[in-house]
């Protein structure tokens, strides 16, 4: 084998490893709630299909009558301890909330894989529905980044998932791998090898059209430098009605509470209320901009 070809093979292997690490950036230590009493967090452990022990946090609705169960699928990095702040308003607004760590994240056992994250999400939904305070047999999925794509795939196969909120998600693994490689001059040339080095499978773009007639809401930051908002538009174009796209001005990939769009919480709550009302055949009391139909760029 010629030296230059050996070098190319080595760089390709490094690139492949880099792409895998890009998809999964776990912090493998138990997340600790700031104040379980104040936040209402209950710590739970449950098994994935292969026996892997996972950890989740359950926060029951603070209202007497729950709007419904929301299972949150987090992004590629850290663990649920870093994501709770992003969704802690949901129990206050009447939703039962279940967050969980994929295998290898937080206090969950194992090592993250593409298939594993899907199995863990299936197990999280099944477990959350058995909790005593959960009264409805249906669930809405709220996914962020990596979790947005996972939510789409899982929803496409389960009738008990009645709608999806997908924030900052990519359309396919190869596409985001190619984009990340092209972001650095050190790996720019290797972006052309992404179709060879990154396998297809469980790409949200292949499943998003299977969500209909369940509602699909897409949220994405216009200034997202990690996952371009064009990927959100691509997913929106492939999806069938009912659907809605919201491109948020001045928002990057992460939107901490202090830097959110001023309408963020109101619209997210409205989207979720619509999902449960739609499944139950009733009209929700929400603002017009929370109803599926068209795209919002503000």
C-alpha positions as CSV (number, residue, x, y, z in Angstrom):
1,X,0.0,0.0,0.0
2,X,1.4,3.4,-1.0
3,X,2.2,5.8,1.8
4,X,-0.3,8.5,0.7
5,X,-3.0,5.9,0.5
6,X,-2.2,4.6,4.0
7,X,-2.4,8.2,5.2
8,X,-5.8,8.6,3.6
9,X,-7.1,5.4,5.2
10,X,-5.8,6.6,8.6
11,X,-7.5,10.0,8.3
12,X,-10.7,8.4,7.2
13,X,-10.7,6.2,10.3
14,X,-10.1,9.2,12.5
15,X,-12.9,11.0,10.7
16,X,-15.3,8.1,11.3
17,X,-14.4,8.0,15.0
18,X,-14.9,11.8,15.1
19,X,-18.3,11.5,13.6
20,X,-19.3,8.9,16.1
21,X,-18.1,11.0,19.0
22,X,-20.0,14.0,17.5
23,X,-23.3,12.1,17.7
24,X,-22.8,11.1,21.3
25,X,-21.1,13.3,23.9
26,X,-22.2,11.8,27.2
27,X,-21.3,12.9,30.7
28,X,-21.4,9.5,32.5
29,X,-22.1,10.7,36.0
30,X,-25.4,10.9,37.9
31,X,-27.2,14.2,37.4
32,X,-28.3,15.7,40.7
33,X,-31.4,17.8,40.9
34,X,-30.9,21.2,42.3
35,X,-33.9,20.9,44.6
36,X,-36.1,17.8,44.2
37,X,-38.7,19.1,46.6
38,X,-39.0,22.5,44.8
39,X,-39.0,21.0,41.3
40,X,-41.0,17.9,42.0
41,X,-38.4,15.6,40.5
42,X,-38.8,11.9,41.2
43,X,-35.8,9.7,40.3
44,X,-36.7,6.4,38.6
45,X,-34.7,3.5,37.2
46,X,-36.0,1.1,34.5
47,X,-34.7,-1.4,32.0
48,X,-34.2,-1.1,28.2
49,X,-35.0,-4.1,26.1
50,X,-31.6,-5.7,26.5
51,X,-31.6,-5.3,30.2
52,X,-29.5,-2.1,30.3
53,X,-30.5,-0.1,33.4
54,X,-31.5,3.5,32.6
55,X,-32.3,6.5,34.8
56,X,-35.2,9.0,34.3
57,X,-36.7,11.9,36.1
58,X,-40.5,12.3,36.4
59,X,-42.2,15.6,37.2
60,X,-45.9,15.3,37.7
61,X,-48.2,18.1,36.6
62,X,-48.7,20.8,39.2
63,X,-52.3,21.2,38.1
64,X,-55.0,18.9,39.4
65,X,-56.0,17.7,35.9
66,X,-53.0,16.8,33.7
67,X,-52.9,17.9,30.1
68,X,-51.0,14.7,29.2
69,X,-47.6,13.0,29.4
70,X,-44.6,14.5,27.6
71,X,-41.5,12.4,27.2
72,X,-38.4,14.5,26.5
73,X,-35.6,13.1,24.3
74,X,-32.4,15.1,25.0
75,X,-29.5,16.1,22.7
76,X,-26.1,14.5,22.0
77,X,-24.2,15.9,25.0
78,X,-24.1,15.8,28.8
79,X,-27.1,14.3,30.5
80,X,-30.6,15.2,31.7
81,X,-29.3,17.4,34.5
82,X,-28.3,19.9,31.9
83,X,-31.6,19.8,30.0
84,X,-34.1,20.0,32.8
85,X,-34.0,23.8,32.9
86,X,-35.1,23.9,29.3
87,X,-38.4,22.1,30.1
88,X,-39.1,22.7,33.8
89,X,-42.0,25.0,32.9
90,X,-44.0,22.1,31.5
91,X,-45.3,20.7,34.8
92,X,-46.2,24.2,35.9
93,X,-48.4,24.5,32.8
94,X,-50.1,21.2,33.5
95,X,-48.1,18.5,31.8
96,X,-46.6,15.3,33.3
97,X,-42.9,15.3,32.2
98,X,-40.5,12.4,31.9
99,X,-36.9,12.9,31.0
100,X,-34.4,10.1,30.7
101,X,-30.8,9.4,29.9
102,X,-29.9,7.2,27.0
103,X,-27.4,4.4,27.7
104,X,-24.0,5.8,28.6
105,X,-25.4,9.1,29.7
106,X,-25.7,10.3,33.3
107,X,-26.5,7.3,35.6
108,X,-27.6,5.1,32.8
109,X,-25.5,2.0,32.1
110,X,-23.9,1.0,28.8
111,X,-22.5,2.8,25.8
112,X,-24.6,4.9,23.4
113,X,-25.3,3.6,19.9
114,X,-27.8,4.6,17.2
115,X,-29.9,1.4,17.8
116,X,-29.5,1.8,21.6
117,X,-30.9,5.3,21.8
118,X,-34.0,4.1,20.0
119,X,-34.5,1.1,22.3
120,X,-34.0,3.3,25.3
121,X,-36.6,5.7,24.1
122,X,-39.1,2.9,23.5
123,X,-38.4,1.7,27.0
124,X,-38.8,5.2,28.5
125,X,-42.2,5.7,26.9
126,X,-43.4,2.3,28.1
127,X,-42.1,2.9,31.7
128,X,-43.4,6.5,31.9
129,X,-46.9,5.3,31.0
130,X,-47.0,2.9,34.0
131,X,-46.4,5.6,36.6
132,X,-49.3,5.9,39.0
133,X,-50.1,9.6,38.4
134,X,-50.1,9.2,34.6
135,X,-53.8,8.8,33.6
136,X,-53.8,9.0,29.8
137,X,-52.6,6.1,27.5
138,X,-51.0,8.5,25.0
139,X,-47.8,10.5,25.0
140,X,-46.3,13.5,23.1
141,X,-42.6,13.4,22.3
142,X,-40.4,16.6,22.7
143,X,-37.0,16.0,21.1
144,X,-34.0,18.3,21.0
145,X,-31.2,18.0,18.5
146,X,-30.2,14.3,18.3
147,X,-33.4,13.6,20.3
148,X,-35.5,15.4,17.7
149,X,-34.6,12.8,15.1
150,X,-35.1,10.0,17.6
151,X,-38.6,11.3,18.4
152,X,-39.6,11.3,14.8
153,X,-38.4,7.7,14.2
154,X,-40.1,6.4,17.3
155,X,-43.4,8.3,16.7
156,X,-43.6,6.8,13.2
157,X,-43.8,3.3,14.6
158,X,-46.1,3.8,17.7
159,X,-49.8,4.6,17.8
160,X,-49.6,5.8,21.4
161,X,-47.3,8.7,20.3
162,X,-49.9,11.3,19.3
163,X,-47.6,14.1,18.2
164,X,-44.0,15.4,18.1
165,X,-42.2,18.7,18.9
166,X,-38.8,18.6,17.2
167,X,-36.3,21.4,18.1
168,X,-32.9,21.9,16.4
169,X,-32.9,18.6,14.7
170,X,-30.9,17.4,11.7
171,X,-32.4,15.5,8.7
172,X,-29.9,12.7,8.3
173,X,-26.8,11.4,10.0
174,X,-24.7,11.5,6.8
175,X,-25.7,15.1,6.1
176,X,-24.8,16.4,9.5
177,X,-21.5,14.4,9.4
178,X,-20.6,16.0,6.1
179,X,-21.5,19.4,7.4
180,X,-19.4,19.0,10.6
181,X,-16.4,17.7,8.6
182,X,-16.7,20.8,6.3
183,X,-16.6,23.2,9.2
184,X,-12.9,22.6,9.8
185,X,-10.1,23.0,7.3
186,X,-8.4,20.0,8.9
187,X,-11.2,17.7,7.9
188,X,-12.7,19.6,5.0
189,X,-11.6,17.2,2.3
190,X,-13.0,14.2,4.2
191,X,-16.5,15.5,4.0
192,X,-16.7,13.8,0.6
193,X,-16.2,10.5,2.3
194,X,-19.2,10.9,4.6
195,X,-21.5,8.8,2.4
196,X,-19.0,5.9,2.7
197,X,-18.0,6.3,6.3
198,X,-21.4,7.0,7.9
199,X,-24.0,4.4,7.5
200,X,-27.6,5.2,6.7
201,X,-30.4,4.0,9.0
202,X,-32.9,5.6,11.3
203,X,-32.6,9.0,9.5
204,X,-35.5,11.2,10.4
205,X,-36.0,12.4,6.8
206,X,-37.0,8.8,6.0
207,X,-39.7,8.7,8.6
208,X,-41.2,12.2,9.0
209,X,-43.8,11.6,6.3
210,X,-45.2,8.7,8.4
211,X,-46.3,11.0,11.3
212,X,-49.5,12.2,9.6
213,X,-52.3,12.6,10.7
214,X,-50.5,13.3,14.0
215,X,-49.3,16.9,14.5
216,X,-45.6,17.7,13.9
217,X,-44.1,21.0,15.1
218,X,-40.6,22.0,14.2
219,X,-38.6,24.7,16.0
220,X,-35.2,25.8,14.9
221,X,-32.9,28.8,15.5
222,X,-32.1,30.9,12.5
223,X,-28.6,31.4,13.8
224,X,-27.9,27.7,14.5
225,X,-24.3,27.2,13.5
226,X,-24.3,23.5,14.4
227,X,-27.4,22.3,12.6
228,X,-28.4,24.6,9.8
229,X,-32.0,25.7,9.8
230,X,-32.2,24.5,6.1
231,X,-32.4,21.0,7.6
232,X,-35.6,22.0,9.4
233,X,-37.0,23.3,6.2
234,X,-36.1,20.1,4.5
235,X,-37.9,18.0,7.1
236,X,-40.9,20.4,7.0
237,X,-41.1,20.0,3.2
238,X,-41.1,16.2,3.5
239,X,-43.7,16.0,6.3
240,X,-47.4,15.9,5.7
241,X,-50.1,17.9,7.3
242,X,-50.8,18.8,10.1
243,X,-47.5,20.5,10.6
244,X,-45.9,23.8,11.5
245,X,-42.4,25.3,11.1
246,X,-41.1,28.0,13.4
247,X,-37.7,29.5,12.7
248,X,-36.7,31.6,15.7
249,X,-34.9,34.9,15.1
250,X,-31.5,35.4,16.8
251,X,-31.6,31.8,18.3
252,X,-28.6,29.5,18.1
253,X,-28.5,25.7,18.6
254,X,-29.0,26.0,22.3
255,X,-31.6,28.3,23.8
256,X,-31.1,28.8,27.5
257,X,-34.1,30.3,29.3
258,X,-32.5,33.7,29.6
259,X,-31.8,33.8,25.9
260,X,-35.0,32.4,24.5
261,X,-37.4,33.9,22.0
262,X,-40.0,35.9,24.0
263,X,-42.8,33.6,22.7
264,X,-41.0,30.3,23.3
265,X,-42.8,29.0,26.4
266,X,-46.2,30.1,25.3
267,X,-45.9,28.5,21.9
268,X,-44.4,25.3,23.2
269,X,-47.3,24.9,25.7
270,X,-49.8,25.8,22.9
271,X,-48.3,23.2,20.5
272,X,-48.5,20.5,23.2
273,X,-52.1,21.4,24.1
274,X,-53.0,21.2,20.5
275,X,-51.4,17.7,20.2
276,X,-53.5,16.3,23.1
277,X,-56.7,18.0,22.0
278,X,-56.3,16.8,18.4
279,X,-55.9,13.2,19.6
280,X,-59.1,13.6,21.8
281,X,-61.1,15.2,19.1
282,X,-61.6,18.5,20.9
283,X,-60.7,22.1,20.2
284,X,-58.0,23.5,22.5
285,X,-58.1,27.0,24.0
286,X,-54.8,28.2,22.4
287,X,-53.7,31.2,20.3
288,X,-53.9,31.0,16.5
289,X,-50.1,30.9,16.1
290,X,-50.0,27.6,17.9
291,X,-52.2,25.8,15.4
292,X,-50.6,23.8,12.6
293,X,-50.4,25.4,9.2
294,X,-47.6,27.2,7.5
295,X,-44.3,28.6,8.7
296,X,-43.3,31.4,11.0
297,X,-40.0,33.2,10.6
298,X,-39.8,35.6,13.6
